[in-house]
Amino acid sequence: MTTQAKTPRVPDEVGVPDPFQYMHPVMKANYGNWDWHERPRPGVLRHVAKSGDVIYTVRAGTQRQMDVFTIRKLCDIGDAYADGHVRFTTRSNIEFMVADEGKVAPLIAALEEAGFPVGGTGASVSMVSHTQGWLHCDIPGTDASGVVKGLMDMLHKEFVQERMPNRLRITTSCCQINCGGQGDIAVNVQYTKPPKINHDLVANVCERPAVVARCPVAAIRPAMVNGKPSLEVDEKKCVCCGACYPPCPPMQINGADSTKIAVWVGGKHSNARSKPTFHKLAVANLPNNAPHWPEVKEVVRRIVEAYKHDAKHWERMGEWIDRIGWKRFFEMTELAFTKHHLDTWTGARKTMNMSAHLHF
């Protein structure tokens, strides 16, 4: 007969990890009791607790995929110049927490000497939120990490200073369906042709009912091709989204002639001053031109410069566009208005009134 353990086994990697085990002592002592904060300089935040305790946070830009040597270098800097406590933000920045103001300047100097720019706070271009690209993603249409490298080389000065009208959030995505998010500027893959099907592999690789169900416009159906179970695509319905490719790699959506990049503008998650919004198309059919993506960089540069020059203080990208209008936006950025900006897809739920939502 087995005896029951006095304490239940704690499962590993289940749920949210305990944040207190790595938390700075000042943060732990004042958890939930912070009074106010300020930014003494770009990349540095000063939080003051109700108890009077103060902690400084120094934010430095880092790449999303890091080798162990870079991580060790950052941790060595934290041990030598900070209090040994770090954390990573959702935008792949590292933050060092220190309780002594005298440690802030030496810490910044050490980070910048090692090649890690300090910034990304307040009205700046924050680090680009991006997907994993060619290194790790199993369905990439482009290398989001490479696009980010090119963009941040160009926008470095806007990361280390706070001279934008408001914070500028940029996102990138290496496919059209899985990753990415709403951003002031979003750089996303754009597929322009239906998938090319390798019928010899479909039956052995794909769970066909799941692939049929995955299509958002019911453009895929089972078929027999050369005596083998396969799939076929109704190209009149297909919107070239690539949703079929992840569960069925033989339905290849990527191609040198069909994988392009589109730039979207005006999205945001926050509800400060205005409600959250979806971004909208600014430029379509840009070349997927690795390794530096010069055409994408040029479009983003035009948009950033026009926004910085004309937007009012605290206006986000979408709020600025709403105020000046889309006609003026295209004039100021010198971007072309094309057929790709017109919503002509008659299969949309809203267009066909097929949604369960009520419209007033």
KEKE-3310 file (N, C-alpha, C; in steps of 0.2 Angstrom, whole numbers, plus 5000, padded with zeros to 4 digits):
npx = (5004:5003:5009:5002:5009:5014:5014:5008:5014:5023:5019:5030:5034:5020:5007:5008:5025:5033:5035:5042:5054:5064:5064:5069:5074:5069:5058:5051:5048:5039:5029:5014:5013:5017:5019:5022:5030:5044:5053:5070:5079:5080:5077:5078:5069:5062:5055:5045:5040:5026:5031:5043:5054:5065:5067:5077:5075:5084:5083:5088:5092:5090:5093:5081:5083:5096:5112:5121:5132:5130:5120:5126:5136:5127:5122:5134:5137:5126:5129:5141:5138:5125:5112:5111:5099:5088:5077:5067:5058:5042:5045:5058:5068:5081:5080:5088:5087:5091:5094:5102:5105:5118:5123:5117:5123:5136:5131:5124:5134:5143:5134:5132:5145:5147:5139:5125:5111:5104:5087:5071:5060:5045:5041:5046:5054:5050:5058:5056:5043:5043:5041:5048:5055:5066:5075:5068:5054:5042:5035:5039:5037:5046:5060:5058:5066:5077:5072:5068:5081:5086:5077:5079:5092:5091:5082:5088:5093:5080:5077:5085:5082:5069:5059:5048:5031:5023:5024:5030:5025:5031:5028:5032:5030:5032:5024:5007:4997:4999:5007:5012:5004:4993:4999:5007:5015:5015:5024:5021:5020:5014:5004:5002:4997:4988:4991:5003:5001:5008:5003:5007:5012:5002:4992:5000:5005:4996:4982:4968:4954:4956:4963:4954:4944:4952:4953:4947:4938:4932:4938:4944:4944:4941:4949:4952:4967:4976:4973:4976:4972:4969:4969:4960:4960:4949:4951:4944:4938:4949:4959:4972:4978:4986:4983:4981:4994:5002:4996:4997:5010:5013:5005:5011:5014:5023:5034:5046:5041:5028:5028:5026:5028:5019:5015:5007:4997:4992:4987:4983:4984:4981:4969:4970:4966:4960:4950:4955:4962:4962:4975:4978:4979:4994:5004:5006:5013:5027:5044:5051:5065:5078:5095:5093:5081:5078:5067:5056:5062:5063:5049:5044:5053:5048:5035:5037:5045:5035:5025:5032:5035:5022:5012:5003:5007:5006:4998:4994:4999:4988:4978:4983:4982:4968:4965:4970:4966:4965:4969:4977:4987:4993:4998:5007:5016:5020:5016:5008:4991:4982:4974:4974:4971:4957:4942:4936:4932:4920:4916:4917:4912:4904:4901:4892:4883:4883:4886:4885:4884:4876:4871:4869)
npy = (4994:5011:5026:5042:5057:5071:5084:5090:5086:5099:5104:5106:5120:5125:5135:5153:5158:5160:5177:5183:5177:5181:5195:5212:5217:5229:5231:5220:5223:5234:5230:5233:5245:5257:5275:5286:5290:5294:5300:5302:5303:5298:5281:5278:5275:5281:5276:5279:5274:5273:5272:5279:5273:5271:5266:5263:5260:5254:5254:5244:5241:5226:5211:5200:5186:5178:5174:5163:5169:5183:5184:5181:5191:5202:5199:5199:5213:5217:5212:5218:5232:5235:5229:5216:5211:5208:5209:5205:5213:5213:5217:5213:5220:5223:5226:5234:5234:5246:5252:5262:5278:5283:5272:5272:5280:5274:5262:5264:5269:5257:5248:5255:5255:5242:5240:5241:5250:5263:5267:5269:5273:5282:5296:5289:5279:5263:5247:5236:5225:5209:5194:5177:5173:5167:5159:5152:5150:5139:5142:5153:5168:5178:5185:5191:5195:5200:5211:5219:5222:5230:5240:5246:5250:5260:5268:5271:5283:5288:5279:5281:5294:5305:5312:5311:5313:5305:5289:5277:5263:5249:5234:5218:5204:5188:5180:5179:5176:5171:5177:5193:5210:5223:5239:5255:5256:5243:5229:5218:5201:5198:5188:5184:5175:5159:5144:5132:5116:5100:5086:5073:5072:5076:5066:5059:5068:5077:5081:5080:5084:5093:5103:5108:5113:5123:5134:5150:5155:5144:5139:5127:5110:5092:5081:5069:5065:5060:5047:5048:5052:5069:5087:5102:5119:5132:5144:5156:5159:5159:5169:5170:5169:5160:5151:5138:5132:5130:5118:5110:5107:5103:5112:5124:5141:5151:5160:5165:5174:5177:5180:5194:5210:5220:5236:5243:5255:5264:5256:5252:5246:5251:5261:5274:5290:5288:5274:5257:5252:5245:5242:5250:5247:5254:5253:5241:5226:5227:5223:5207:5209:5203:5205:5217:5224:5237:5244:5242:5249:5262:5266:5265:5275:5287:5287:5288:5301:5310:5309:5313:5326:5332:5328:5331:5335:5320:5313:5298:5287:5283:5292:5304:5302:5301:5314:5322:5316:5303:5306:5317:5311:5302:5311:5318:5308:5304:5293:5281:5279:5265:5252:5241:5247:5247:5240:5227:5214:5203:5193:5195:5195:5205:5212:5203:5202:5191:5190:5186:5197:5212:5225:5242)
npz = (5000:4995:5002:5004:4999:5010:5005:4990:4974:4965:4950:4935:4925:4923:4922:4927:4931:4947:4951:4961:4965:4958:4959:4962:4978:4983:4975:4978:4991:4990:4983:4973:4979:4973:4970:4961:4945:4935:4920:4920:4910:4892:4891:4905:4920:4934:4948:4962:4978:4990:5002:5001:4996:4982:4965:4951:4934:4920:4903:4889:4872:4864:4853:4848:4846:4855:4857:4869:4874:4872:4881:4893:4894:4895:4908:4916:4915:4922:4935:4938:4937:4941:4952:4950:4946:4933:4919:4905:4892:4883:4871:4868:4875:4887:4904:4918:4936:4948:4964:4969:4964:4960:4953:4940:4929:4927:4923:4912:4904:4903:4896:4884:4879:4877:4866:4867:4865:4875:4878:4871:4878:4883:4872:4860:4846:4850:4853:4839:4839:4835:4825:4823:4811:4799:4807:4816:4814:4807:4795:4788:4778:4776:4783:4798:4808:4801:4794:4805:4810:4799:4800:4813:4812:4804:4812:4824:4831:4834:4844:4855:4859:4865:4855:4847:4842:4850:4858:4847:4840:4832:4822:4816:4805:4799:4792:4786:4794:4807:4817:4824:4826:4831:4826:4827:4815:4805:4798:4787:4780:4763:4754:4737:4728:4726:4735:4730:4726:4731:4726:4728:4741:4750:4755:4764:4773:4777:4787:4780:4783:4793:4787:4777:4786:4791:4782:4780:4771:4765:4753:4751:4747:4748:4736:4723:4715:4702:4706:4720:4737:4739:4739:4734:4728:4727:4717:4714:4726:4735:4746:4747:4760:4767:4777:4776:4774:4786:4793:4783:4774:4761:4753:4747:4750:4749:4738:4727:4717:4722:4736:4745:4753:4764:4771:4785:4794:4809:4819:4836:4853:4865:4875:4878:4877:4864:4857:4855:4839:4823:4812:4795:4778:4770:4760:4747:4740:4741:4737:4743:4749:4753:4760:4767:4764:4757:4751:4759:4770:4765:4764:4777:4783:4776:4781:4795:4796:4791:4800:4812:4809:4807:4816:4831:4849:4859:4850:4843:4829:4822:4826:4822:4808:4807:4810:4800:4788:4775:4762:4764:4771:4761:4752:4760:4763:4751:4745:4734:4730:4728:4719:4728:4740:4740:4747:4740:4741:4740:4748:4761:4778:4783:4772:4766:4775:4784:4797:4815:4823:4828:4818:4818)
capx = (5000:5007:5007:5001:5013:5011:5013:5007:5020:5022:5021:5035:5032:5013:5004:5013:5030:5033:5039:5045:5060:5070:5062:5073:5071:5065:5052:5047:5045:5034:5024:5008:5012:5020:5016:5023:5036:5046:5059:5075:5082:5078:5079:5078:5063:5062:5049:5045:5035:5023:5036:5048:5059:5066:5071:5078:5075:5088:5081:5093:5089:5094:5090:5076:5087:5102:5117:5122:5138:5127:5116:5131:5138:5122:5122:5140:5136:5121:5132:5146:5136:5118:5111:5111:5092:5086:5071:5066:5051:5039:5048:5065:5073:5083:5080:5091:5085:5095:5091:5106:5106:5125:5125:5114:5127:5141:5128:5123:5141:5145:5129:5133:5152:5146:5135:5118:5109:5099:5082:5065:5055:5042:5039:5052:5052:5052:5060:5051:5040:5043:5041:5055:5058:5069:5079:5065:5048:5042:5031:5041:5037:5051:5064:5056:5072:5081:5068:5069:5088:5087:5073:5082:5098:5089:5079:5092:5093:5074:5076:5089:5079:5061:5057:5042:5024:5021:5027:5029:5026:5032:5028:5034:5027:5035:5019:5001:4991:5000:5010:5011:4999:4992:5005:5007:5017:5016:5027:5018:5020:5008:5004:4998:4995:4986:4996:5005:5000:5011:4998:5011:5013:4996:4989:5005:5008:4991:4975:4964:4948:4958:4965:4948:4941:4956:4952:4942:4933:4929:4940:4948:4939:4945:4949:4957:4972:4980:4972:4978:4968:4973:4965:4960:4958:4944:4955:4940:4937:4955:4961:4979:4980:4991:4981:4982:5001:5005:4994:4998:5016:5013:5002:5016:5011:5028:5037:5050:5037:5022:5028:5028:5028:5014:5015:5000:4998:4987:4984:4985:4981:4979:4963:4971:4963:4955:4949:4960:4960:4965:4979:4975:4985:4997:5008:5006:5017:5034:5048:5054:5071:5083:5095:5092:5074:5078:5061:5053:5065:5061:5042:5044:5056:5043:5029:5040:5046:5029:5022:5036:5035:5016:5008:5003:5010:5002:4994:4997:4999:4981:4975:4986:4979:4961:4964:4972:4963:4969:4971:4983:4992:4996:5001:5013:5021:5022:5015:5003:4985:4981:4968:4975:4968:4950:4940:4932:4931:4912:4915:4917:4906:4901:4898:4887:4878:4882:4889:4880:4884:4870:4873:4864)
capy = (5000:5017:5032:5049:5063:5076:5090:5088:5088:5105:5103:5111:5124:5125:5142:5158:5157:5165:5182:5186:5174:5185:5202:5216:5218:5235:5230:5215:5226:5239:5227:5236:5251:5263:5281:5289:5288:5299:5298:5307:5304:5292:5274:5277:5276:5282:5274:5281:5270:5276:5271:5283:5269:5273:5261:5265:5255:5256:5249:5244:5237:5220:5207:5195:5179:5180:5168:5162:5173:5189:5184:5181:5198:5207:5197:5201:5220:5218:5210:5223:5239:5235:5225:5209:5210:5210:5206:5206:5216:5209:5220:5211:5225:5221:5231:5233:5238:5248:5256:5268:5283:5283:5267:5273:5283:5269:5256:5266:5269:5250:5246:5258:5253:5235:5240:5240:5257:5264:5271:5265:5275:5289:5297:5287:5273:5258:5242:5233:5219:5205:5186:5173:5173:5161:5155:5147:5149:5134:5144:5160:5171:5183:5185:5197:5198:5204:5217:5223:5224:5235:5246:5249:5253:5267:5272:5271:5289:5289:5275:5284:5300:5305:5318:5309:5316:5300:5283:5274:5255:5245:5227:5215:5198:5184:5176:5183:5174:5168:5182:5200:5213:5230:5244:5262:5254:5236:5227:5211:5197:5198:5183:5186:5169:5154:5139:5127:5109:5094:5081:5067:5072:5078:5061:5056:5073:5082:5078:5084:5087:5099:5108:5110:5117:5129:5139:5155:5156:5138:5138:5121:5104:5086:5079:5064:5068:5054:5041:5049:5057:5076:5093:5107:5126:5136:5150:5162:5161:5160:5176:5170:5171:5155:5148:5131:5130:5127:5111:5106:5110:5102:5117:5129:5147:5155:5159:5171:5179:5178:5183:5202:5214:5226:5241:5245:5260:5267:5252:5252:5241:5255:5264:5280:5296:5285:5267:5253:5252:5240:5246:5250:5246:5260:5251:5234:5223:5228:5217:5204:5210:5202:5205:5223:5226:5244:5247:5243:5254:5269:5267:5267:5281:5292:5288:5291:5308:5314:5309:5317:5333:5335:5326:5335:5331:5315:5310:5292:5287:5283:5298:5309:5301:5303:5321:5325:5312:5299:5310:5321:5306:5300:5317:5320:5303:5303:5286:5280:5276:5260:5247:5237:5250:5247:5233:5224:5207:5202:5187:5198:5193:5212:5214:5198:5202:5184:5190:5185:5203:5216:5231:5248)
capz = (5000:4995:5007:5001:5001:5014:5001:4983:4970:4962:4943:4932:4919:4922:4924:4928:4936:4953:4949:4967:4967:4955:4959:4966:4985:4984:4971:4982:4998:4989:4978:4973:4983:4970:4971:4955:4942:4930:4916:4921:4903:4888:4893:4912:4923:4941:4952:4969:4982:4995:5008:5000:4992:4975:4961:4944:4928:4914:4897:4884:4866:4862:4848:4851:4847:4858:4859:4876:4875:4873:4888:4899:4894:4899:4915:4919:4916:4928:4941:4939:4938:4944:4958:4949:4944:4926:4916:4898:4891:4878:4865:4868:4878:4894:4909:4924:4941:4953:4970:4970:4958:4958:4948:4934:4924:4925:4920:4905:4900:4901:4891:4877:4877:4874:4860:4868:4866:4880:4876:4870:4883:4882:4865:4855:4843:4854:4849:4835:4841:4829:4825:4823:4805:4796:4812:4821:4812:4802:4789:4786:4771:4776:4789:4802:4812:4797:4793:4811:4810:4794:4802:4819:4810:4802:4817:4830:4834:4837:4850:4860:4861:4865:4851:4843:4845:4855:4857:4840:4840:4825:4823:4810:4804:4794:4788:4785:4798:4814:4822:4822:4830:4829:4828:4823:4809:4804:4792:4787:4773:4759:4749:4731:4724:4729:4736:4725:4730:4729:4727:4730:4748:4754:4759:4769:4777:4779:4789:4776:4786:4797:4782:4774:4791:4792:4777:4782:4766:4762:4747:4750:4747:4746:4729:4721:4710:4700:4710:4727:4740:4740:4741:4728:4730:4722:4716:4714:4733:4739:4747:4748:4767:4769:4783:4774:4774:4793:4794:4777:4771:4753:4750:4748:4749:4748:4732:4725:4713:4725:4743:4745:4760:4764:4777:4787:4799:4813:4824:4843:4858:4871:4875:4880:4872:4859:4857:4851:4832:4818:4807:4788:4773:4767:4754:4746:4735:4741:4736:4749:4746:4759:4767:4770:4763:4756:4749:4765:4775:4763:4765:4784:4784:4774:4786:4802:4796:4790:4807:4817:4807:4807:4822:4837:4854:4861:4845:4840:4822:4819:4828:4817:4801:4807:4810:4793:4783:4771:4756:4766:4773:4755:4750:4764:4763:4744:4743:4729:4732:4722:4719:4734:4746:4740:4749:4734:4742:4741:4752:4768:4782:4784:4765:4764:4781:4787:4804:4820:4826:4826:4815:4819)
cpx = (5004:5004:5006:5006:5010:5010:5012:5013:5018:5024:5026:5032:5024:5011:5010:5018:5030:5037:5043:5052:5066:5069:5067:5070:5067:5058:5047:5044:5040:5029:5017:5007:5017:5016:5016:5029:5038:5052:5064:5079:5079:5081:5079:5072:5065:5056:5049:5039:5032:5027:5042:5054:5059:5069:5071:5078:5079:5086:5086:5090:5094:5090:5086:5080:5094:5106:5118:5128:5135:5124:5121:5134:5134:5122:5128:5140:5131:5124:5137:5143:5129:5118:5110:5104:5091:5080:5071:5059:5048:5042:5056:5070:5075:5082:5083:5088:5090:5092:5095:5107:5113:5127:5122:5119:5132:5138:5126:5129:5143:5140:5131:5140:5151:5142:5127:5115:5103:5094:5075:5059:5051:5040:5045:5050:5055:5055:5055:5049:5040:5043:5048:5058:5061:5073:5075:5058:5047:5038:5033:5040:5043:5055:5062:5062:5076:5078:5069:5076:5089:5083:5076:5089:5097:5086:5082:5092:5086:5072:5079:5087:5072:5059:5052:5036:5022:5025:5025:5030:5026:5032:5030:5031:5030:5030:5013:4996:4993:5002:5009:5006:4998:4997:5004:5009:5018:5018:5025:5019:5014:5008:5000:4996:4993:4991:4997:5005:5004:5007:5001:5012:5007:4993:4993:5006:5002:4985:4970:4958:4950:4960:4959:4945:4945:4955:4946:4937:4930:4931:4944:4943:4943:4944:4954:4961:4977:4979:4973:4974:4972:4968:4966:4958:4954:4948:4951:4938:4943:4957:4969:4982:4986:4989:4982:4989:5003:5002:4995:5004:5016:5009:5006:5014:5017:5031:5040:5046:5030:5022:5031:5027:5023:5016:5009:5002:4991:4984:4987:4981:4978:4972:4964:4970:4959:4955:4954:4957:4964:4969:4976:4981:4987:5000:5008:5011:5024:5038:5051:5061:5077:5090:5094:5085:5074:5072:5056:5055:5063:5054:5041:5047:5051:5038:5032:5041:5040:5025:5025:5035:5028:5011:5008:5005:5004:4998:4998:4996:4992:4977:4977:4982:4972:4960:4965:4969:4968:4972:4977:4989:4996:5000:5008:5018:5024:5021:5009:4997:4983:4975:4968:4972:4960:4947:4934:4930:4924:4911:4915:4911:4901:4897:4892:4882:4877:4885:4883:4880:4878:4873:4867:4866)
cpy = (5006:5022:5038:5054:5068:5082:5087:5090:5094:5104:5108:5114:5124:5132:5147:5157:5162:5171:5185:5183:5177:5192:5205:5217:5224:5235:5225:5219:5231:5236:5230:5242:5257:5269:5285:5288:5294:5296:5303:5308:5298:5286:5273:5279:5277:5281:5276:5277:5275:5277:5276:5280:5271:5267:5264:5259:5258:5251:5250:5239:5231:5216:5202:5188:5181:5173:5168:5167:5180:5190:5185:5188:5203:5205:5199:5209:5221:5217:5215:5230:5240:5231:5218:5207:5212:5207:5208:5208:5212:5212:5218:5216:5222:5227:5229:5237:5239:5252:5262:5272:5283:5278:5268:5275:5278:5263:5258:5266:5262:5247:5249:5256:5246:5235:5240:5247:5257:5269:5267:5267:5281:5289:5296:5281:5267:5252:5238:5226:5214:5197:5183:5172:5166:5156:5150:5146:5143:5136:5151:5162:5176:5182:5191:5200:5202:5211:5222:5226:5230:5241:5250:5252:5260:5271:5273:5277:5291:5284:5278:5291:5300:5312:5316:5312:5312:5294:5280:5267:5253:5238:5224:5207:5194:5179:5181:5181:5172:5174:5189:5203:5220:5235:5250:5261:5247:5233:5219:5208:5198:5193:5185:5181:5163:5149:5134:5120:5104:5088:5074:5066:5073:5072:5058:5061:5076:5078:5082:5087:5094:5105:5112:5115:5123:5135:5144:5156:5150:5137:5131:5115:5098:5084:5073:5066:5062:5048:5042:5054:5064:5081:5098:5113:5129:5143:5157:5164:5162:5167:5176:5172:5166:5151:5140:5128:5127:5120:5107:5109:5109:5108:5123:5136:5152:5154:5166:5177:5180:5181:5190:5204:5220:5230:5244:5250:5261:5262:5253:5248:5246:5259:5272:5285:5294:5277:5263:5252:5247:5245:5245:5250:5253:5258:5243:5232:5225:5222:5214:5203:5209:5203:5212:5227:5234:5247:5247:5249:5261:5271:5269:5273:5287:5293:5291:5298:5312:5314:5313:5324:5336:5334:5331:5331:5326:5311:5304:5292:5287:5289:5304:5308:5302:5310:5324:5322:5308:5302:5314:5317:5304:5305:5318:5314:5301:5296:5286:5277:5272:5256:5243:5240:5249:5240:5231:5217:5206:5197:5189:5197:5200:5213:5209:5198:5195:5184:5189:5192:5207:5223:5236:5253)
cpz = (5000:5000:5003:5003:5005:5010:4994:4979:4966:4954:4940:4926:4918:4925:4924:4933:4941:4951:4955:4968:4963:4955:4964:4973:4986:4980:4975:4988:4996:4983:4979:4977:4980:4970:4964:4952:4937:4926:4916:4914:4899:4891:4901:4915:4931:4945:4959:4973:4987:5001:5007:4996:4985:4971:4954:4939:4922:4909:4892:4878:4865:4857:4851:4851:4849:4859:4866:4878:4876:4880:4894:4899:4897:4906:4919:4920:4922:4935:4943:4941:4940:4950:4956:4947:4937:4924:4909:4896:4885:4871:4865:4870:4885:4898:4916:4930:4946:4958:4971:4964:4955:4953:4941:4928:4922:4922:4913:4901:4898:4896:4884:4874:4874:4868:4861:4870:4871:4878:4876:4875:4881:4874:4860:4851:4847:4850:4846:4838:4835:4830:4824:4817:4803:4801:4815:4818:4807:4796:4787:4779:4770:4782:4793:4806:4808:4795:4799:4811:4805:4797:4808:4817:4808:4807:4824:4834:4837:4843:4856:4862:4861:4862:4846:4846:4851:4854:4850:4840:4833:4827:4816:4810:4799:4790:4789:4790:4805:4819:4820:4827:4828:4831:4824:4816:4809:4798:4791:4780:4770:4754:4743:4727:4728:4730:4730:4728:4727:4731:4729:4737:4752:4758:4764:4774:4781:4782:4786:4779:4790:4792:4779:4780:4792:4788:4779:4777:4762:4755:4745:4751:4745:4739:4728:4715:4708:4704:4718:4730:4741:4741:4734:4731:4724:4722:4716:4721:4737:4740:4749:4755:4769:4775:4782:4775:4780:4794:4788:4772:4763:4750:4751:4746:4747:4741:4730:4721:4717:4733:4743:4752:4759:4771:4778:4793:4803:4818:4831:4848:4864:4870:4878:4875:4867:4859:4853:4844:4828:4814:4800:4783:4770:4760:4754:4741:4735:4740:4743:4748:4752:4756:4771:4769:4762:4754:4755:4770:4772:4764:4772:4786:4782:4779:4793:4801:4795:4797:4812:4815:4808:4813:4828:4843:4857:4856:4843:4832:4819:4821:4824:4810:4801:4807:4803:4787:4778:4765:4758:4768:4767:4752:4754:4764:4756:4742:4739:4732:4726:4723:4725:4740:4746:4742:4744:4735:4744:4746:4760:4772:4782:4777:4764:4770:4784:4794:4809:4824:4824:4824:4816:4814)
residu = (MET:THR:THR:GLN:ALA:LYS:THR:PRO:ARG:VAL:PRO:ASP:GLU:VAL:GLY:VAL:PRO:ASP:PRO:PHE:GLN:TYR:MET:HIS:PRO:VAL:MET:LYS:ALA:ASN:TYR:GLY:ASN:TRP:ASP:TRP:HIS:GLU:ARG:PRO:ARG:PRO:GLY:VAL:LEU:ARG:HIS:VAL:ALA:LYS:SER:GLY:ASP:VAL:ILE:TYR:THR:VAL:ARG:ALA:GLY:THR:GLN:ARG:GLN:MET:ASP:VAL:PHE:THR:ILE:ARG:LYS:LEU:CYS:ASP:ILE:GLY:ASP:ALA:TYR:ALA:ASP:GLY:HIS:VAL:ARG:PHE:THR:THR:ARG:SER:ASN:ILE:GLU:PHE:MET:VAL:ALA:ASP:GLU:GLY:LYS:VAL:ALA:PRO:LEU:ILE:ALA:ALA:LEU:GLU:GLU:ALA:GLY:PHE:PRO:VAL:GLY:GLY:THR:GLY:ALA:SER:VAL:SER:MET:VAL:SER:HIS:THR:GLN:GLY:TRP:LEU:HIS:CYS:ASP:ILE:PRO:GLY:THR:ASP:ALA:SER:GLY:VAL:VAL:LYS:GLY:LEU:MET:ASP:MET:LEU:HIS:LYS:GLU:PHE:VAL:GLN:GLU:ARG:MET:PRO:ASN:ARG:LEU:ARG:ILE:THR:THR:SER:CYS:CYS:GLN:ILE:ASN:CYS:GLY:GLY:GLN:GLY:ASP:ILE:ALA:VAL:ASN:VAL:GLN:TYR:THR:LYS:PRO:PRO:LYS:ILE:ASN:HIS:ASP:LEU:VAL:ALA:ASN:VAL:CYS:GLU:ARG:PRO:ALA:VAL:VAL:ALA:ARG:CYS:PRO:VAL:ALA:ALA:ILE:ARG:PRO:ALA:MET:VAL:ASN:GLY:LYS:PRO:SER:LEU:GLU:VAL:ASP:GLU:LYS:LYS:CYS:VAL:CYS:CYS:GLY:ALA:CYS:TYR:PRO:PRO:CYS:PRO:PRO:MET:GLN:ILE:ASN:GLY:ALA:ASP:SER:THR:LYS:ILE:ALA:VAL:TRP:VAL:GLY:GLY:LYS:HIS:SER:ASN:ALA:ARG:SER:LYS:PRO:THR:PHE:HIS:LYS:LEU:ALA:VAL:ALA:ASN:LEU:PRO:ASN:ASN:ALA:PRO:HIS:TRP:PRO:GLU:VAL:LYS:GLU:VAL:VAL:ARG:ARG:ILE:VAL:GLU:ALA:TYR:LYS:HIS:ASP:ALA:LYS:HIS:TRP:GLU:ARG:MET:GLY:GLU:TRP:ILE:ASP:ARG:ILE:GLY:TRP:LYS:ARG:PHE:PHE:GLU:MET:THR:GLU:LEU:ALA:PHE:THR:LYS:HIS:HIS:LEU:ASP:THR:TRP:THR:GLY:ALA:ARG:LYS:THR:MET:ASN:MET:SER:ALA:HIS:LEU:HIS:PHE)
# end
